[in-house]
Amino acid sequence: MAAYAQNDLTAVIEADRAHLWHHLIQHKPFETVDPRIMVEGRGMRVWDATGKEHLDAVSGGVWTVNVGYGRERIANAVRDQLIQMPYFANSAGSIPGANFAEMLTDKMPGMTRVYYTNSGSEANEKAFKMIRQIAHKKYGGKKNKILYRERDYHGSTLATMSAGGQLERNMQYGPFAPGFVEVPHCLEYRAQIETENYGEWAADQIEEVILREGPDTVGALCLEPVTAGGGVITPPDGYWARVQEICKKYDILLHIDEVVCGVGRTGTWFGYQHFGIKPDFVTMAKGVASGYAAIACMVTTEEIFEMFKSDASDPMNYFRDISTFGGCTAGPAAAIENMKIIEEEELLDNTTAMGARMIDNLLALQ
Ligand SMILES: Cc1ncc(COP(=O)(O)O)c(C=O)c1O
């Protein structure tokens, strides 16, 4: 089905070339070549300004449009919500905000509280701030270090880059925030050693770092369930079970960054659910509303939430933080429809089936 409506976009291309600063790209070539402008999308296909059709195999370029393009029911839900009540600071609640929080935590046994933000980086920063505040509340400020893994990415802000395991992204942007410590990657293909149980060995390297730093200084470990942008690194067998054990052993909070893997990308609602582990914080963004509206969430447990309301008479004893656009209602309104589409169309099963088909086809090329 042709979805592209022919238009003269010369003026748009000129405006883009004259005024836009695109993300993550070197601009010199645009002095002689037109920048690519995406104009329309339907299902898994997108059309650029020249009318060229593309198969969007990476969900909007960065793993975002989980339910595909042209979903009118999401657009309608957002429109209706914007007319009724577009925004109010999230110190108050909203109808879609409460409803989506309930739907979401229903998919995440053990997790009960949702904190809305507007980007994956920001969701991660919220978790980092909570971890630091817990260190102050419970451990006199000492247990404040946050461990992150080589090759993982957690965002573009300076604090999340301080937890960034990709050297090529971080170079020239330092100095970074103190209190973030790297642990080794778990990529078996580039295994640091030959061993029978590489997964456990790789997890044990985290323990080595904890012991080197001093367990009483380490507050949290932040990991992607499957490293995404850093190379799509599937954790080896035995890795996650051992990671969980290590966190328990040293009283270290486990923060899982589901910004890419969350909301169905790996065939379960969340990537961590493949491994039977129990996180303390889960952050998500991209696929939460498939890019139809900006929304990100920091989700945690009742146990963590309780810590921030334990002494109401202490003026410092709550999470003293706000995200202005965390009060936008378009995000949760879109996220509700997004989740319903995934359920009604059984997209989790489809993801698993398509993943198996793709790997079979790739293996056939060997
Ligand atoms: C794993 C992971 N975490 C966090 C982020 C940052 O999200 P955002 O770009 O919405 O700030 C990204 C973005 O690519 C990501 O891949």
The ligand as an SDF file (V2000), in Angstrom:
LIG
                    3D

 16 16  0  0  0  0  0  0  0  0999 V2000
   19.9180    1.6450   27.3680 C   0  0  0  0  0  0  0  0  0  0  0  0
   19.6350    3.1110   27.2390 C   0  0  0  0  0  0  0  0  0  0  0  0
   19.4450    3.8380   28.3530 N   0  0  0  0  0  0  0  0  0  0  0  0
   19.1760    5.1530   28.2950 C   0  0  0  0  0  0  0  0  0  0  0  0
   19.0830    5.8250   27.0980 C   0  0  0  0  0  0  0  0  0  0  0  0
   18.8140    7.2900   27.0730 C   0  0  0  0  0  0  0  0  0  0  0  0
   17.5080    7.5510   26.6990 O   0  0  0  0  0  0  0  0  0  0  0  0
   17.1140    9.0120   26.1560 P   0  0  0  0  0  0  0  0  0  0  0  0
   17.7780    9.1910   24.8500 O   0  0  0  0  0  0  0  0  0  0  0  0
   15.6090    8.9350   26.0780 O   0  0  0  0  0  0  0  0  0  0  0  0
   17.5510    9.9840   27.1830 O   0  0  0  0  0  0  0  0  0  0  0  0
   19.2550    5.1010   25.9090 C   0  0  0  0  0  0  0  0  0  0  0  0
   19.1450    5.7770   24.6020 C   0  0  0  0  0  0  0  0  0  0  0  0
   19.5120    5.2910   23.5630 O   0  0  0  0  0  0  0  0  0  0  0  0
   19.5520    3.7120   25.9720 C   0  0  0  0  0  0  0  0  0  0  0  0
   19.7860    2.9890   24.8540 O   0  0  0  0  0  0  0  0  0  0  0  0
  1  2  1  0
  2  3  1  0
  2 15  2  0
  3  4  2  0
  4  5  1  0
  5  6  1  0
  5 12  2  0
  6  7  1  0
  7  8  1  0
  8  9  2  0
  8 10  1  0
  8 11  1  0
 12 13  1  0
 12 15  1  0
 13 14  2  0
 15 16  1  0
M  END
$$$$
